[in-house]
Amino acid sequence: MPADGLLARLVTWNPATPLLVAARDLATVGHLSQPQGFWVASALAWGIFVLGLGFYRVTLTVAVERMGA
């Protein structure tokens, strides 16, 4: 990872970075080098998934009602 500059900031704030680093660490080393970032990114991903699933369920019923009318 770059130490400074624009690319370093982008890599630091990219929410996928901890997930990719965790997969690489587990495949090569066998343990997580950044466990806090992995758990935060995982929790954020699950939260967005649950919100998206709820939105899907609500909009699906509305779409089916409109197609039947």
PQR file with spaces between the fields and no chain letter, atoms N, CA, C, O and H, PARSE charges and radii, in Angstrom:
ATOM       1  N    MET     1       0.841   -1.173    0.000 -0.4000 1.5000
ATOM       2  CA   MET     1       0.000    0.000    0.000 -0.0000 2.0000
ATOM       3  C    MET     1       0.886    1.235    0.000  0.5500 1.7000
ATOM       4  O    MET     1       1.936    1.256    0.642 -0.5500 1.4000
ATOM       5  N    PRO     2       0.457    2.265   -0.725 -0.5600 1.5000
ATOM       6  CA   PRO     2       1.243    3.497   -0.739  0.2800 2.0000
ATOM       7  C    PRO     2       1.245    4.178    0.628  0.5500 1.7000
ATOM       8  O    PRO     2       0.285    4.078    1.392 -0.5500 1.4000
ATOM       9  N    ALA     3       2.342    4.870    0.917 -0.4000 1.5000
ATOM      10  CA   ALA     3       2.489    5.506    2.228 -0.0000 2.0000
ATOM      11  C    ALA     3       1.849    6.888    2.292  0.5500 1.7000
ATOM      12  O    ALA     3       1.314    7.269    3.333 -0.5500 1.4000
ATOM      13  H    ALA     3       3.122    4.951    0.297  0.4000 1.0000
ATOM      14  N    ASP     4       1.893    7.648    1.189 -0.4000 1.5000
ATOM      15  CA   ASP     4       1.314    8.988    1.211 -0.0000 2.0000
ATOM      16  C    ASP     4       0.821    9.347   -0.187  0.5500 1.7000
ATOM      17  O    ASP     4       1.107    8.657   -1.166 -0.5500 1.4000
ATOM      18  H    ASP     4       2.327    7.338    0.343  0.4000 1.0000
ATOM      19  N    GLY     5       0.075   10.441   -0.249 -0.4000 1.5000
ATOM      20  CA   GLY     5      -0.445   10.908   -1.524 -0.0000 2.0000
ATOM      21  C    GLY     5      -1.920   10.578   -1.705  0.5500 1.7000
ATOM      22  O    GLY     5      -2.571   10.044   -0.807 -0.5500 1.4000
ATOM      23  H    GLY     5      -0.157   11.001    0.546  0.4000 1.0000
ATOM      24  N    LEU     6      -2.422   10.904   -2.873 -0.4000 1.5000
ATOM      25  CA   LEU     6      -3.837   10.718   -3.182 -0.0000 2.0000
ATOM      26  C    LEU     6      -4.215    9.241   -3.179  0.5500 1.7000
ATOM      27  O    LEU     6      -5.261    8.874   -2.644 -0.5500 1.4000
ATOM      28  H    LEU     6      -1.893   11.338   -3.602  0.4000 1.0000
ATOM      29  N    LEU     7      -3.382    8.393   -3.764 -0.4000 1.5000
ATOM      30  CA   LEU     7      -3.679    6.957   -3.804 -0.0000 2.0000
ATOM      31  C    LEU     7      -3.732    6.362   -2.406  0.5500 1.7000
ATOM      32  O    LEU     7      -4.554    5.485   -2.139 -0.5500 1.4000
ATOM      33  H    LEU     7      -2.532    8.691   -4.198  0.4000 1.0000
ATOM      34  N    ALA     8      -2.881    6.817   -1.526 -0.4000 1.5000
ATOM      35  CA   ALA     8      -2.900    6.330   -0.142 -0.0000 2.0000
ATOM      36  C    ALA     8      -4.217    6.684    0.533  0.5500 1.7000
ATOM      37  O    ALA     8      -4.785    5.863    1.253 -0.5500 1.4000
ATOM      38  H    ALA     8      -2.214    7.529   -1.743  0.4000 1.0000
ATOM      39  N    ARG     9      -4.706    7.898    0.309 -0.4000 1.5000
ATOM      40  CA   ARG     9      -5.994    8.300    0.887 -0.0000 2.0000
ATOM      41  C    ARG     9      -7.143    7.484    0.309  0.5500 1.7000
ATOM      42  O    ARG     9      -8.051    7.081    1.036 -0.5500 1.4000
ATOM      43  H    ARG     9      -4.245    8.565   -0.276  0.4000 1.0000
ATOM      44  N    LEU    10      -7.104    7.239   -1.006 -0.4000 1.5000
ATOM      45  CA   LEU    10      -8.160    6.443   -1.631 -0.0000 2.0000
ATOM      46  C    LEU    10      -8.174    5.011   -1.094  0.5500 1.7000
ATOM      47  O    LEU    10      -9.240    4.459   -0.821 -0.5500 1.4000
ATOM      48  H    LEU    10      -6.367    7.567   -1.597  0.4000 1.0000
ATOM      49  N    VAL    11      -7.016    4.423   -0.945 -0.4000 1.5000
ATOM      50  CA   VAL    11      -6.933    3.056   -0.425 -0.0000 2.0000
ATOM      51  C    VAL    11      -7.390    3.014    1.028  0.5500 1.7000
ATOM      52  O    VAL    11      -8.065    2.068    1.434 -0.5500 1.4000
ATOM      53  H    VAL    11      -6.150    4.871   -1.166  0.4000 1.0000
ATOM      54  N    THR    12      -7.035    4.021    1.810 -0.4000 1.5000
ATOM      55  CA   THR    12      -7.411    4.055    3.222 -0.0000 2.0000
ATOM      56  C    THR    12      -8.920    4.173    3.397  0.5500 1.7000
ATOM      57  O    THR    12      -9.488    3.511    4.266 -0.5500 1.4000
ATOM      58  H    THR    12      -6.488    4.789    1.480  0.4000 1.0000
ATOM      59  N    TRP    13      -9.582    5.004    2.589 -0.4000 1.5000
ATOM      60  CA   TRP    13     -11.016    5.237    2.746 -0.0000 2.0000
ATOM      61  C    TRP    13     -11.886    4.305    1.913  0.5500 1.7000
ATOM      62  O    TRP    13     -13.112    4.386    1.989 -0.5500 1.4000
ATOM      63  H    TRP    13      -9.121    5.542    1.883  0.4000 1.0000
ATOM      64  N    ASN    14     -11.287    3.426    1.124 -0.4000 1.5000
ATOM      65  CA   ASN    14     -12.054    2.478    0.326 -0.0000 2.0000
ATOM      66  C    ASN    14     -12.640    1.406    1.249  0.5500 1.7000
ATOM      67  O    ASN    14     -11.881    0.714    1.928 -0.5500 1.4000
ATOM      68  H    ASN    14     -10.291    3.360    1.062  0.4000 1.0000
ATOM      69  N    PRO    15     -13.973    1.247    1.294 -0.5600 1.5000
ATOM      70  CA   PRO    15     -14.551    0.269    2.216  0.2800 2.0000
ATOM      71  C    PRO    15     -14.257   -1.181    1.834  0.5500 1.7000
ATOM      72  O    PRO    15     -14.395   -2.071    2.672 -0.5500 1.4000
ATOM      73  N    ALA    16     -13.859   -1.433    0.606 -0.4000 1.5000
ATOM      74  CA   ALA    16     -13.552   -2.809    0.197 -0.0000 2.0000
ATOM      75  C    ALA    16     -12.131   -3.221    0.579  0.5500 1.7000
ATOM      76  O    ALA    16     -11.820   -4.412    0.599 -0.5500 1.4000
ATOM      77  H    ALA    16     -13.747   -0.710   -0.075  0.4000 1.0000
ATOM      78  N    THR    17     -11.281   -2.267    0.878 -0.4000 1.5000
ATOM      79  CA   THR    17      -9.879   -2.576    1.188 -0.0000 2.0000
ATOM      80  C    THR    17      -9.729   -3.543    2.364  0.5500 1.7000
ATOM      81  O    THR    17      -8.988   -4.517    2.231 -0.5500 1.4000
ATOM      82  H    THR    17     -11.534   -1.299    0.862  0.4000 1.0000
ATOM      83  N    PRO    18     -10.394   -3.333    3.515 -0.5600 1.5000
ATOM      84  CA   PRO    18     -10.221   -4.290    4.622  0.2800 2.0000
ATOM      85  C    PRO    18     -10.689   -5.699    4.261  0.5500 1.7000
ATOM      86  O    PRO    18     -10.114   -6.680    4.731 -0.5500 1.4000
ATOM      87  N    LEU    19     -11.722   -5.805    3.437 -0.4000 1.5000
ATOM      88  CA   LEU    19     -12.208   -7.125    3.045 -0.0000 2.0000
ATOM      89  C    LEU    19     -11.198   -7.825    2.138  0.5500 1.7000
ATOM      90  O    LEU    19     -10.942   -9.019    2.295 -0.5500 1.4000
ATOM      91  H    LEU    19     -12.190   -5.008    3.055  0.4000 1.0000
ATOM      92  N    LEU    20     -10.629   -7.088    1.195 -0.4000 1.5000
ATOM      93  CA   LEU    20      -9.639   -7.669    0.291 -0.0000 2.0000
ATOM      94  C    LEU    20      -8.347   -8.020    1.032  0.5500 1.7000
ATOM      95  O    LEU    20      -7.744   -9.064    0.783 -0.5500 1.4000
ATOM      96  H    LEU    20     -10.837   -6.118    1.067  0.4000 1.0000
ATOM      97  N    VAL    21      -7.930   -7.140    1.942 -0.4000 1.5000
ATOM      98  CA   VAL    21      -6.721   -7.401    2.725 -0.0000 2.0000
ATOM      99  C    VAL    21      -6.939   -8.624    3.618  0.5500 1.7000
ATOM     100  O    VAL    21      -6.028   -9.435    3.785 -0.5500 1.4000
ATOM     101  H    VAL    21      -8.420   -6.292    2.144  0.4000 1.0000
ATOM     102  N    ALA    22      -8.132   -8.763    4.192 -0.4000 1.5000
ATOM     103  CA   ALA    22      -8.423   -9.918    5.051 -0.0000 2.0000
ATOM     104  C    ALA    22      -8.372  -11.209    4.248  0.5500 1.7000
ATOM     105  O    ALA    22      -7.802  -12.197    4.712 -0.5500 1.4000
ATOM     106  H    ALA    22      -8.872   -8.104    4.057  0.4000 1.0000
ATOM     107  N    ALA    23      -8.952  -11.222    3.058 -0.4000 1.5000
ATOM     108  CA   ALA    23      -8.919  -12.426    2.223 -0.0000 2.0000
ATOM     109  C    ALA    23      -7.479  -12.781    1.852  0.5500 1.7000
ATOM     110  O    ALA    23      -7.088  -13.947    1.897 -0.5500 1.4000
ATOM     111  H    ALA    23      -9.415  -10.420    2.681  0.4000 1.0000
ATOM     112  N    ARG    24      -6.702  -11.772    1.490 -0.4000 1.5000
ATOM     113  CA   ARG    24      -5.302  -12.023    1.139 -0.0000 2.0000
ATOM     114  C    ARG    24      -4.515  -12.534    2.350  0.5500 1.7000
ATOM     115  O    ARG    24      -3.734  -13.479    2.234 -0.5500 1.4000
ATOM     116  H    ARG    24      -7.019  -10.825    1.454  0.4000 1.0000
ATOM     117  N    ASP    25      -4.725  -11.905    3.512 -0.4000 1.5000
ATOM     118  CA   ASP    25      -4.007  -12.321    4.723 -0.0000 2.0000
ATOM     119  C    ASP    25      -4.355  -13.751    5.118  0.5500 1.7000
ATOM     120  O    ASP    25      -3.471  -14.535    5.464 -0.5500 1.4000
ATOM     121  H    ASP    25      -5.360  -11.138    3.606  0.4000 1.0000
ATOM     122  N    LEU    26      -5.635  -14.090    5.069 -0.4000 1.5000
ATOM     123  CA   LEU    26      -6.027  -15.440    5.459 -0.0000 2.0000
ATOM     124  C    LEU    26      -5.498  -16.485    4.485  0.5500 1.7000
ATOM     125  O    LEU    26      -5.168  -17.599    4.891 -0.5500 1.4000
ATOM     126  H    LEU    26      -6.353  -13.453    4.788  0.4000 1.0000
ATOM     127  N    ALA    27      -5.415  -16.135    3.202 -0.4000 1.5000
ATOM     128  CA   ALA    27      -4.914  -17.090    2.209 -0.0000 2.0000
ATOM     129  C    ALA    27      -3.400  -17.263    2.294  0.5500 1.7000
ATOM     130  O    ALA    27      -2.889  -18.355    2.046 -0.5500 1.4000
ATOM     131  H    ALA    27      -5.683  -15.230    2.872  0.4000 1.0000
ATOM     132  N    THR    28      -2.682  -16.200    2.641 -0.4000 1.5000
ATOM     133  CA   THR    28      -1.221  -16.280    2.613 -0.0000 2.0000
ATOM     134  C    THR    28      -0.597  -16.484    3.986  0.5500 1.7000
ATOM     135  O    THR    28       0.325  -17.287    4.132 -0.5500 1.4000
ATOM     136  H    THR    28      -3.098  -15.313    2.842  0.4000 1.0000
ATOM     137  N    VAL    29      -1.090  -15.766    4.996 -0.4000 1.5000
ATOM     138  CA   VAL    29      -0.459  -15.789    6.315 -0.0000 2.0000
ATOM     139  C    VAL    29      -1.229  -16.675    7.293  0.5500 1.7000
ATOM     140  O    VAL    29      -0.631  -17.370    8.114 -0.5500 1.4000
ATOM     141  H    VAL    29      -1.839  -15.114    4.877  0.4000 1.0000
ATOM     142  N    GLY    30      -2.548  -16.646    7.199 -0.4000 1.5000
ATOM     143  CA   GLY    30      -3.358  -17.457    8.098 -0.0000 2.0000
ATOM     144  C    GLY    30      -3.991  -16.696    9.239  0.5500 1.7000
ATOM     145  O    GLY    30      -4.717  -17.282   10.043 -0.5500 1.4000
ATOM     146  H    GLY    30      -3.034  -16.082    6.531  0.4000 1.0000
ATOM     147  N    HIS    31      -3.731  -15.385    9.331 -0.4000 1.5000
ATOM     148  CA   HIS    31      -4.371  -14.556   10.357 -0.0000 2.0000
ATOM     149  C    HIS    31      -4.599  -13.166    9.787  0.5500 1.7000
ATOM     150  O    HIS    31      -4.008  -12.789    8.775 -0.5500 1.4000
ATOM     151  H    HIS    31      -3.142  -14.909    8.678  0.4000 1.0000
ATOM     152  N    LEU    32      -5.467  -12.408   10.452 -0.4000 1.5000
ATOM     153  CA   LEU    32      -5.819  -11.067    9.984 -0.0000 2.0000
ATOM     154  C    LEU    32      -4.837  -10.034   10.510  0.5500 1.7000
ATOM     155  O    LEU    32      -4.524  -10.016   11.701 -0.5500 1.4000
ATOM     156  H    LEU    32      -5.948  -12.715   11.274  0.4000 1.0000
ATOM     157  N    SER    33      -4.351   -9.175    9.624 -0.4000 1.5000
ATOM     158  CA   SER    33      -3.456   -8.104   10.061 -0.0000 2.0000
ATOM     159  C    SER    33      -4.236   -6.868   10.506  0.5500 1.7000
ATOM     160  O    SER    33      -3.728   -6.059   11.283 -0.5500 1.4000
ATOM     161  H    SER    33      -4.606   -9.189    8.657  0.4000 1.0000
ATOM     162  N    GLN    34      -5.471   -6.721   10.013 -0.4000 1.5000
ATOM     163  CA   GLN    34      -6.329   -5.587   10.369 -0.0000 2.0000
ATOM     164  C    GLN    34      -7.719   -6.104   10.748  0.5500 1.7000
ATOM     165  O    GLN    34      -8.671   -5.902    9.994 -0.5500 1.4000
ATOM     166  H    GLN    34      -5.883   -7.378    9.382  0.4000 1.0000
ATOM     167  N    PRO    35      -7.854   -6.765   11.901 -0.5600 1.5000
ATOM     168  CA   PRO    35      -9.154   -7.358   12.233  0.2800 2.0000
ATOM     169  C    PRO    35     -10.253   -6.323   12.482  0.5500 1.7000
ATOM     170  O    PRO    35     -11.418   -6.578   12.175 -0.5500 1.4000
ATOM     171  N    GLN    36      -9.897   -5.152   13.038 -0.4000 1.5000
ATOM     172  CA   GLN    36     -10.929   -4.144   13.304 -0.0000 2.0000
ATOM     173  C    GLN    36     -11.547   -3.644   12.001  0.5500 1.7000
ATOM     174  O    GLN    36     -12.768   -3.533   11.895 -0.5500 1.4000
ATOM     175  H    GLN    36      -8.952   -4.945   13.288  0.4000 1.0000
ATOM     176  N    GLY    37     -10.720   -3.347   11.025 -0.4000 1.5000
ATOM     177  CA   GLY    37     -11.226   -2.886    9.742 -0.0000 2.0000
ATOM     178  C    GLY    37     -12.077   -3.931    9.057  0.5500 1.7000
ATOM     179  O    GLY    37     -13.082   -3.603    8.426 -0.5500 1.4000
ATOM     180  H    GLY    37      -9.728   -3.438   11.111  0.4000 1.0000
ATOM     181  N    PHE    38     -11.681   -5.197    9.177 -0.4000 1.5000
ATOM     182  CA   PHE    38     -12.454   -6.285    8.584 -0.0000 2.0000
ATOM     183  C    PHE    38     -13.837   -6.372    9.216  0.5500 1.7000
ATOM     184  O    PHE    38     -14.840   -6.483    8.511 -0.5500 1.4000
ATOM     185  H    PHE    38     -10.864   -5.464    9.689  0.4000 1.0000
ATOM     186  N    TRP    39     -13.891   -6.320   10.547 -0.4000 1.5000
ATOM     187  CA   TRP    39     -15.191   -6.445   11.212 -0.0000 2.0000
ATOM     188  C    TRP    39     -16.083   -5.233   10.962  0.5500 1.7000
ATOM     189  O    TRP    39     -17.297   -5.379   10.820 -0.5500 1.4000
ATOM     190  H    TRP    39     -13.076   -6.230   11.119  0.4000 1.0000
ATOM     191  N    VAL    40     -15.500   -4.051   10.909 -0.4000 1.5000
ATOM     192  CA   VAL    40     -16.296   -2.849   10.613 -0.0000 2.0000
ATOM     193  C    VAL    40     -16.854   -2.919    9.197  0.5500 1.7000
ATOM     194  O    VAL    40     -18.037   -2.651    8.984 -0.5500 1.4000
ATOM     195  H    VAL    40     -14.514   -3.933   11.025  0.4000 1.0000
ATOM     196  N    ALA    41     -16.015   -3.278    8.230 -0.4000 1.5000
ATOM     197  CA   ALA    41     -16.470   -3.371    6.841 -0.0000 2.0000
ATOM     198  C    ALA    41     -17.503   -4.484    6.679  0.5500 1.7000
ATOM     199  O    ALA    41     -18.454   -4.332    5.913 -0.5500 1.4000
ATOM     200  H    ALA    41     -15.055   -3.496    8.404  0.4000 1.0000
ATOM     201  N    SER    42     -17.331   -5.589    7.382 -0.4000 1.5000
ATOM     202  CA   SER    42     -18.299   -6.691    7.317 -0.0000 2.0000
ATOM     203  C    SER    42     -19.645   -6.267    7.902  0.5500 1.7000
ATOM     204  O    SER    42     -20.694   -6.550    7.324 -0.5500 1.4000
ATOM     205  H    SER    42     -16.558   -5.712    8.004  0.4000 1.0000
ATOM     206  N    ALA    43     -19.612   -5.591    9.043 -0.4000 1.5000
ATOM     207  CA   ALA    43     -20.859   -5.124    9.660 -0.0000 2.0000
ATOM     208  C    ALA    43     -21.559   -4.107    8.763  0.5500 1.7000
ATOM     209  O    ALA    43     -22.782   -4.131    8.624 -0.5500 1.4000
ATOM     210  H    ALA    43     -18.760   -5.361    9.513  0.4000 1.0000
ATOM     211  N    LEU    44     -20.784   -3.221    8.160 -0.4000 1.5000
ATOM     212  CA   LEU    44     -21.357   -2.238    7.248 -0.0000 2.0000
ATOM     213  C    LEU    44     -21.989   -2.921    6.038  0.5500 1.7000
ATOM     214  O    LEU    44     -23.079   -2.542    5.609 -0.5500 1.4000
ATOM     215  H    LEU    44     -19.790   -3.201    8.273  0.4000 1.0000
ATOM     216  N    ALA    45     -21.316   -3.913    5.494 -0.4000 1.5000
ATOM     217  CA   ALA    45     -21.845   -4.644    4.344 -0.0000 2.0000
ATOM     218  C    ALA    45     -23.138   -5.379    4.700  0.5500 1.7000
ATOM     219  O    ALA    45     -24.095   -5.361    3.926 -0.5500 1.4000
ATOM     220  H    ALA    45     -20.430   -4.220    5.842  0.4000 1.0000
ATOM     221  N    TRP    46     -23.169   -6.023    5.866 -0.4000 1.5000
ATOM     222  CA   TRP    46     -24.380   -6.720    6.282 -0.0000 2.0000
ATOM     223  C    TRP    46     -25.526   -5.738    6.521  0.5500 1.7000
ATOM     224  O    TRP    46     -26.671   -6.023    6.172 -0.5500 1.4000
ATOM     225  H    TRP    46     -22.391   -6.038    6.494  0.4000 1.0000
ATOM     226  N    GLY    47     -25.222   -4.589    7.112 -0.4000 1.5000
ATOM     227  CA   GLY    47     -26.263   -3.578    7.325 -0.0000 2.0000
ATOM     228  C    GLY    47     -26.854   -3.080    6.020  0.5500 1.7000
ATOM     229  O    GLY    47     -28.071   -2.937    5.902 -0.5500 1.4000
ATOM     230  H    GLY    47     -24.291   -4.358    7.396  0.4000 1.0000
ATOM     231  N    ILE    48     -26.006   -2.815    5.043 -0.4000 1.5000
ATOM     232  CA   ILE    48     -26.487   -2.371    3.737 -0.0000 2.0000
ATOM     233  C    ILE    48     -27.282   -3.485    3.067  0.5500 1.7000
ATOM     234  O    ILE    48     -28.289   -3.214    2.413 -0.5500 1.4000
ATOM     235  H    ILE    48     -25.018   -2.931    5.138  0.4000 1.0000
ATOM     236  N    PHE    49     -26.846   -4.731    3.220 -0.4000 1.5000
ATOM     237  CA   PHE    49     -27.574   -5.861    2.653 -0.0000 2.0000
ATOM     238  C    PHE    49     -28.975   -5.970    3.246  0.5500 1.7000
ATOM     239  O    PHE    49     -29.946   -6.163    2.515 -0.5500 1.4000
ATOM     240  H    PHE    49     -26.028   -4.951    3.751  0.4000 1.0000
ATOM     241  N    VAL    50     -29.082   -5.845    4.570 -0.4000 1.5000
ATOM     242  CA   VAL    50     -30.384   -5.957    5.227 -0.0000 2.0000
ATOM     243  C    VAL    50     -31.300   -4.811    4.802  0.5500 1.7000
ATOM     244  O    VAL    50     -32.485   -5.030    4.551 -0.5500 1.4000
ATOM     245  H    VAL    50     -28.293   -5.688    5.164  0.4000 1.0000
ATOM     246  N    LEU    51     -30.769   -3.602    4.719 -0.4000 1.5000
ATOM     247  CA   LEU    51     -31.576   -2.475    4.251 -0.0000 2.0000
ATOM     248  C    LEU    51     -32.028   -2.689    2.803  0.5500 1.7000
ATOM     249  O    LEU    51     -33.180   -2.415    2.466 -0.5500 1.4000
ATOM     250  H    LEU    51     -29.806   -3.425    4.922  0.4000 1.0000
ATOM     251  N    GLY    52     -31.142   -3.169    1.963 -0.4000 1.5000
ATOM     252  CA   GLY    52     -31.494   -3.438    0.574 -0.0000 2.0000
ATOM     253  C    GLY    52     -32.538   -4.531    0.454  0.5500 1.7000
ATOM     254  O    GLY    52     -33.435   -4.444   -0.386 -0.5500 1.4000
ATOM     255  H    GLY    52     -30.206   -3.392    2.236  0.4000 1.0000
ATOM     256  N    LEU    53     -32.432   -5.557    1.282 -0.4000 1.5000
ATOM     257  CA   LEU    53     -33.416   -6.631    1.263 -0.0000 2.0000
ATOM     258  C    LEU    53     -34.791   -6.111    1.689  0.5500 1.7000
ATOM     259  O    LEU    53     -35.804   -6.476    1.092 -0.5500 1.4000
ATOM     260  H    LEU    53     -31.704   -5.627    1.964  0.4000 1.0000
ATOM     261  N    GLY    54     -34.830   -5.271    2.707 -0.4000 1.5000
ATOM     262  CA   GLY    54     -36.102   -4.666    3.124 -0.0000 2.0000
ATOM     263  C    GLY    54     -36.687   -3.792    2.042  0.5500 1.7000
ATOM     264  O    GLY    54     -37.891   -3.837    1.790 -0.5500 1.4000
ATOM     265  H    GLY    54     -34.008   -4.974    3.192  0.4000 1.0000
ATOM     266  N    PHE    55     -35.846   -2.990    1.392 -0.4000 1.5000
ATOM     267  CA   PHE    55     -36.311   -2.141    0.295 -0.0000 2.0000
ATOM     268  C    PHE    55     -36.844   -2.999   -0.850  0.5500 1.7000
ATOM     269  O    PHE    55     -37.867   -2.665   -1.448 -0.5500 1.4000
ATOM     270  H    PHE    55     -34.868   -2.953    1.597  0.4000 1.0000
ATOM     271  N    TYR    56     -36.170   -4.084   -1.152 -0.4000 1.5000
ATOM     272  CA   TYR    56     -36.606   -4.994   -2.217 -0.0000 2.0000
ATOM     273  C    TYR    56     -37.971   -5.585   -1.910  0.5500 1.7000
ATOM     274  O    TYR    56     -38.842   -5.641   -2.778 -0.5500 1.4000
ATOM     275  H    TYR    56     -35.339   -4.355   -0.666  0.4000 1.0000
ATOM     276  N    ARG    57     -38.155   -6.027   -0.669 -0.4000 1.5000
ATOM     277  CA   ARG    57     -39.441   -6.626   -0.303 -0.0000 2.0000
ATOM     278  C    ARG    57     -40.579   -5.635   -0.418  0.5500 1.7000
ATOM     279  O    ARG    57     -41.661   -5.992   -0.884 -0.5500 1.4000
ATOM     280  H    ARG    57     -37.448   -5.981    0.036  0.4000 1.0000
ATOM     281  N    VAL    58     -40.357   -4.388   -0.001 -0.4000 1.5000
ATOM     282  CA   VAL    58     -41.408   -3.375   -0.078 -0.0000 2.0000
ATOM     283  C    VAL    58     -41.708   -3.020   -1.529  0.5500 1.7000
ATOM     284  O    VAL    58     -42.872   -2.955   -1.923 -0.5500 1.4000
ATOM     285  H    VAL    58     -39.478   -4.098    0.377  0.4000 1.0000
ATOM     286  N    THR    59     -40.677   -2.793   -2.318 -0.4000 1.5000
ATOM     287  CA   THR    59     -40.906   -2.385   -3.705 -0.0000 2.0000
ATOM     288  C    THR    59     -41.447   -3.531   -4.553  0.5500 1.7000
ATOM     289  O    THR    59     -42.155   -3.283   -5.528 -0.5500 1.4000
ATOM     290  H    THR    59     -39.731   -2.846   -1.998  0.4000 1.0000
ATOM     291  N    LEU    60     -41.134   -4.773   -4.210 -0.4000 1.5000
ATOM     292  CA   LEU    60     -41.663   -5.896   -4.966 -0.0000 2.0000
ATOM     293  C    LEU    60     -43.173   -5.969   -4.844  0.5500 1.7000
ATOM     294  O    LEU    60     -43.858   -6.198   -5.841 -0.5500 1.4000
ATOM     295  H    LEU    60     -40.559   -4.975   -3.417  0.4000 1.0000
ATOM     296  N    THR    61     -43.712   -5.780   -3.635 -0.4000 1.5000
ATOM     297  CA   THR    61     -45.160   -5.829   -3.458 -0.0000 2.0000
ATOM     298  C    THR    61     -45.832   -4.687   -4.225  0.5500 1.7000
ATOM     299  O    THR    61     -46.890   -4.886   -4.821 -0.5500 1.4000
ATOM     300  H    THR    61     -43.156   -5.594   -2.825  0.4000 1.0000
ATOM     301  N    VAL    62     -45.240   -3.515   -4.216 -0.4000 1.5000
ATOM     302  CA   VAL    62     -45.823   -2.380   -4.945 -0.0000 2.0000
ATOM     303  C    VAL    62     -45.791   -2.652   -6.448  0.5500 1.7000
ATOM     304  O    VAL    62     -46.760   -2.361   -7.148 -0.5500 1.4000
ATOM     305  H    VAL    62     -44.381   -3.353   -3.731  0.4000 1.0000
ATOM     306  N    ALA    63     -44.693   -3.205   -6.948 -0.4000 1.5000
ATOM     307  CA   ALA    63     -44.574   -3.493   -8.376 -0.0000 2.0000
ATOM     308  C    ALA    63     -45.580   -4.555   -8.799  0.5500 1.7000
ATOM     309  O    ALA    63     -46.182   -4.432   -9.866 -0.5500 1.4000
ATOM     310  H    ALA    63     -43.905   -3.442   -6.379  0.4000 1.0000
ATOM     311  N    VAL    64     -45.773   -5.570   -8.012 -0.4000 1.5000
ATOM     312  CA   VAL    64     -46.732   -6.628   -8.348 -0.0000 2.0000
ATOM     313  C    VAL    64     -48.150   -6.068   -8.350  0.5500 1.7000
ATOM     314  O    VAL    64     -48.948   -6.420   -9.219 -0.5500 1.4000
ATOM     315  H    VAL    64     -45.283   -5.669   -7.145  0.4000 1.0000
ATOM     316  N    GLU    65     -48.474   -5.208   -7.400 -0.4000 1.5000
ATOM     317  CA   GLU    65     -49.794   -4.594   -7.368 -0.0000 2.0000
ATOM     318  C    GLU    65     -50.047   -3.748   -8.603  0.5500 1.7000
ATOM     319  O    GLU    65     -51.143   -3.784   -9.161 -0.5500 1.4000
ATOM     320  H    GLU    65     -47.826   -4.922   -6.694  0.4000 1.0000
ATOM     321  N    ARG    66     -49.064   -2.997   -9.033 -0.4000 1.5000
ATOM     322  CA   ARG    66     -49.231   -2.143  -10.200 -0.0000 2.0000
ATOM     323  C    ARG    66     -49.304   -2.942  -11.498  0.5500 1.7000
ATOM     324  O    ARG    66     -50.014   -2.549  -12.424 -0.5500 1.4000
ATOM     325  H    ARG    66     -48.173   -2.967   -8.579  0.4000 1.0000
ATOM     326  N    MET    67     -48.582   -4.055  -11.579 -0.4000 1.5000
ATOM     327  CA   MET    67     -48.648   -4.857  -12.790 -0.0000 2.0000
ATOM     328  C    MET    67     -49.991   -5.558  -12.910  0.5500 1.7000
ATOM     329  O    MET    67     -50.461   -5.806  -14.021 -0.5500 1.4000
ATOM     330  H    MET    67     -48.005   -4.374  -10.827  0.4000 1.0000
ATOM     331  N    GLY    68     -50.613   -5.880  -11.789 -0.4000 1.5000
ATOM     332  CA   GLY    68     -51.894   -6.564  -11.811 -0.0000 2.0000
ATOM     333  C    GLY    68     -53.067   -5.625  -12.101  0.5500 1.7000
ATOM     334  O    GLY    68     -54.148   -6.079  -12.477 -0.5500 1.4000
ATOM     335  H    GLY    68     -50.231   -5.679  -10.887  0.4000 1.0000
ATOM     336  N    ALA    69     -52.856   -4.324  -11.927 -0.4000 1.5000
ATOM     337  CA   ALA    69     -53.964   -3.372  -12.103 -0.0000 2.0000
ATOM     338  C    ALA    69     -54.186   -2.993  -13.536  0.5500 1.7000
ATOM     339  O    ALA    69     -55.081   -2.202  -13.834 -0.5500 1.4000
ATOM     340  H    ALA    69     -51.978   -3.956  -11.621  0.4000 1.0000
